[in-house]
Every structure is written in C-alpha cells, then in structure tokens.
Amino acid sequence: MDDAIKSFEKYLEQFDLNNLNINFKIKHTYRVVALAKEVAKRLNLTKEDSDLLMIIGLLHDIGRFYQLKLHDSFSDFLFDHATYGVKYLFDEGHIKDFVSNDNNNEIIKNAIYYHNRYTTEIPKFDERTMMFVNLIRDIDKIDIYYVIYLKGNPIFSKDEISPSYLEDFFSKRLVKKIENEKKTDNFMTLCGFIYDFNYIESLELLKEKGYLDLFFSKVKVLDNEDLFLEIKQNVYNEMNKRLKR
C-alpha cells in the first residue's frame, strides 16, 4: 500500500496542487482509503481483500484530477471521470504503477468504472467482484456527505426540484441525475444516497461519523420547510430501519 501511495503522489505532480478543488479531491481520496480500511476491518476481510479495497479507494477518483485540470468542474455530464480513470489505468497500462501483479485487475477495473453509476447500469458480477463494487460505492458516499459539509452550499427550495428527483426519492431509490439540474437537485441526489447503501457496516460508520447531521446542518432552506423536514426524516428513518435489522 505504501508503494501505491508513493505512485499516487507522483501522479499528482502533474496537477496544480494549489487548486482548491484538486486539494479537496486529494483529501477525499485519502479519507476514502481510511474508510475502506475501517469497513474492511468490520467485515473481517482478509489482508489481501482489505489491501485490495484500499487500492480501489486510492484509485476510484483518479480520473477526477484530469477532469479538474481540463474543466475545473465536477460535472459528470461534462466529463466521465470513471471512464477516463479506467482508460488511464488499464488501456494505457498505468495500473502497473500501483499494483505489482494483475491478479485482481478486473475487480479494480469494474469497481472504478461502476463506483458512481446508476444502479440499473451495474451488471451482475460474481460475488467477490460485486462485493468490491458495492463497497466502494458505499464508502465513497459516506465521505461525499462530509465533503458537502466542508465545501458545499446546498439549498432547498420546492420550486427548484426536478419532478423526477422527488419521484425517485419517495420511491425509495437512488436518484437518477439528469442534465440541466435545478438548484435543489443535488441536495435530492445526496438524500437519495441513503437508498443505495449495500452494507450495514457502511451505514454504521456513516452514523458514527455523524456525517448526515453535518450535511443537513449545512442546508439553507429557502421555502417549504415542511417538505424539507419530511425528506430529512425519510433519510434518517431509512438508515435507522436498516440498522435495526
């Protein structure tokens, strides 16, 4: 893992480390690695699988840095960072900079490619591959709540929600993002994350970290506070219901 981190730091040398977005993405990456280590411990994964999950955490957003260099934007409609990450690592052969053998390359590739896809876009892989795909999806979401608390400015306004976002959320499914989002749509996307957690251990960690509390504390409610509170309560109800199982 130490060698992989050194290679990651060398990869970062080509980017402007004074760029706030790049700096935030670096910190996000290292927090995801730490979360991966913690979740692996809770799941009693072998050392091999724990190390593999941390490698996936280290590389899951490797395409974001090139995106930020080109566009200084996180928009997935502007640039598909997961596809670029797979291209850089596997089509261009840079995965060898981070891992010494190719035994788990297909798992790493699929975990990176599908870490931010809509649920219906994910194929049915074998059990081991699905574990890593689902774990990185969980772990990434945990820290995204914290990222929004640190640097986001979420707002809530009923008039600024696309109807499909409300429909997806109240149907208890991950919110499917559309182009030309309204101002509250990103808030709804984040709330919808709660329906796409795959492991109880991930939800336990989310609750222990208090990241949902931090996220909701950052939201500026412009109107229709009753709807906002209903959405917020649904998020907490879903988390607590699953944790009681």
Secondary structure by P-SEA (a helix, b strand, c coil): caaaaaaaaaaacccccccaaaaaaaaaaaaaaaaaaaaaaaacccaaaaaaaaaaaaccccaaaaaaacccccccccccaaaaaaaacccccccccccccccaaaaaaaaaaaccccccccccccaaaaaaaaaaaaaaaaaaaaaaaaccbbbbbcccccaaaaaaaaaccccccccccccaaaaaaaaacccccccaaaaaaaaaaaaaaaaaaacccccaaaaaaaaaaaaaaaaaaaaac
